[in-house]
Amino acid sequence: MTERGHDGVRPLPDFFVKWRDGWGDAAVTWTPTDYLNQDAAVGATIAAGWLYNPSTVTYRGGVFLAERFNAANVDEWFERYPDEPARVESVVNAVKLYDFFANCDTDPYEDSLAGLAADISVCWRGVLSLRYPELTVHVETAEDYGPSVTFWTELG
């Protein structure tokens, strides 16, 4: 599978193109990283580090997002699916992007959220593979209730 950005191929988000167009001809070469050069973007960009490089914990042979981890909840899932640790990881680690933006109007960004999920999945695959070299990391995106990302691991 070719990742977004491979060989420079990557569509620009509509919100960014509209913003860039507002700056006139001088901005024609600007990229989304130029959009970050605003006071309002600094804090959000720093906070996004927790999304792209999440803290994780290991528990019962699985890897889980620390921010979402609750041992009792994981134990309940293991009771339900005792022989399917990958399934338990996949369910517990599922992140729906709309949940991150529950207090936000996402309409101006709808064309870009699936791409954001794809970018997160690339980062998670790389980060988790480096963090847990003894495991095979699987990362998956879906569009169930808006874009979502999850991961699970296997030995080897």
Legacy VTK file of the C-alpha trace (Angstrom):
# vtk DataFile Version 3.0
C-alpha trace
ASCII
DATASET POLYDATA
POINTS 156 float
0.000 0.000 0.000
1.364 3.422 -0.920
1.136 5.867 1.964
-0.077 9.430 1.549
2.848 11.665 0.687
4.892 8.927 -1.004
6.748 10.493 -3.939
5.179 13.837 -3.048
1.652 12.740 -3.983
-0.798 14.254 -1.535
-3.918 16.331 -2.151
-4.171 19.663 -0.360
-7.146 20.000 2.020
-9.937 22.320 0.879
-9.799 24.463 4.046
-6.098 25.082 3.446
-6.514 25.988 -0.237
-9.241 28.518 0.674
-7.032 30.019 3.394
-3.994 30.185 1.078
-6.041 31.765 -1.720
-6.933 34.570 0.691
-3.269 35.564 0.811
-3.028 36.122 -2.946
-0.317 35.258 -5.456
2.503 35.527 -2.908
1.151 32.412 -1.171
0.807 30.151 -4.208
3.700 27.919 -3.088
2.586 27.630 0.542
1.956 24.185 1.983
-0.042 23.091 5.039
3.063 23.496 7.186
2.900 27.225 6.395
-0.609 27.195 7.899
0.978 26.265 11.223
2.854 29.586 11.319
0.049 31.273 13.271
-0.139 31.978 16.997
-3.342 29.952 17.341
-1.725 26.871 15.800
1.238 26.486 18.151
-0.612 24.928 21.093
-2.748 22.642 18.942
0.298 21.449 17.032
2.151 20.617 20.241
-0.895 18.803 21.639
-1.188 16.799 18.408
2.058 15.097 19.380
0.018 13.041 21.850
-2.192 11.876 18.997
0.620 10.998 16.590
2.981 9.564 19.223
0.675 8.213 21.935
1.814 6.849 25.269
1.131 3.130 25.571
1.008 0.492 28.278
1.385 -3.262 28.118
-1.142 -5.402 29.939
-1.995 -9.096 29.698
0.288 -9.461 26.701
-1.333 -6.605 24.792
-0.413 -3.027 23.962
-2.940 -0.325 24.784
-3.224 3.433 24.435
-2.396 4.756 27.912
-4.880 7.611 27.644
-7.758 5.174 27.073
-6.498 2.336 29.276
-8.644 0.961 32.078
-7.617 -2.451 33.436
-11.153 -3.401 34.489
-12.472 -2.598 31.014
-9.706 -4.608 29.338
-10.390 -7.512 31.710
-14.070 -7.456 30.690
-13.099 -7.667 27.029
-10.719 -10.556 27.780
-13.558 -12.360 29.587
-15.703 -11.940 26.492
-12.944 -12.936 24.029
-10.379 -14.946 26.047
-8.653 -16.438 23.000
-8.617 -13.283 20.867
-6.110 -10.797 22.304
-5.803 -8.985 18.956
-9.558 -8.407 18.950
-9.408 -7.014 22.487
-6.574 -4.644 21.548
-8.415 -3.548 18.411
-11.604 -2.686 20.309
-9.939 -0.973 23.260
-7.546 1.033 21.060
-10.192 2.246 18.594
-10.117 6.032 18.247
-12.941 7.804 16.438
-11.792 11.216 15.240
-15.214 12.764 15.848
-14.696 11.991 19.550
-11.540 14.149 19.542
-13.503 17.007 18.018
-16.785 16.572 19.922
-16.922 20.295 20.748
-15.912 21.454 17.275
-17.620 22.128 13.971
-15.876 19.629 11.694
-17.890 20.531 8.578
-15.126 22.706 7.049
-12.704 19.792 7.428
-14.852 16.806 6.377
-12.862 16.305 3.170
-9.669 15.989 5.224
-10.595 13.807 8.207
-10.128 10.474 6.414
-6.672 11.681 5.384
-5.935 12.637 8.982
-6.867 9.098 10.058
-4.525 7.725 7.380
-1.696 9.982 8.613
-2.259 8.902 12.217
-2.150 5.255 11.152
1.217 5.754 9.423
2.628 7.386 12.557
1.244 4.712 14.880
2.658 1.946 12.699
6.107 3.527 12.796
6.092 4.540 16.459
4.710 1.237 17.728
6.993 -0.842 15.514
10.011 1.002 16.935
8.695 0.847 20.482
7.839 -2.879 20.311
10.266 -4.452 17.799
9.392 -7.960 18.994
5.784 -7.491 17.852
4.103 -7.200 14.480
1.965 -4.069 14.593
-1.269 -3.869 12.600
-2.940 -0.486 12.173
-6.312 -0.073 10.510
-8.482 2.861 9.524
-12.242 2.673 9.052
-15.219 4.915 8.334
-17.832 3.441 10.707
-18.886 6.569 12.605
-16.610 8.908 10.770
-12.910 8.220 10.350
-11.355 5.995 12.990
-8.011 4.345 13.688
-7.103 1.308 15.754
-4.207 -1.074 16.219
-3.390 -4.519 17.519
-0.214 -6.527 17.861
1.005 -10.078 17.401
4.219 -11.818 18.391
6.782 -12.002 15.627
LINES 1 157
156 0 1 2 3 4 5 6 7 8 9 10 11 12 13 14 15 16 17 18 19 20 21 22 23 24 25 26 27 28 29 30 31 32 33 34 35 36 37 38 39 40 41 42 43 44 45 46 47 48 49 50 51 52 53 54 55 56 57 58 59 60 61 62 63 64 65 66 67 68 69 70 71 72 73 74 75 76 77 78 79 80 81 82 83 84 85 86 87 88 89 90 91 92 93 94 95 96 97 98 99 100 101 102 103 104 105 106 107 108 109 110 111 112 113 114 115 116 117 118 119 120 121 122 123 124 125 126 127 128 129 130 131 132 133 134 135 136 137 138 139 140 141 142 143 144 145 146 147 148 149 150 151 152 153 154 155
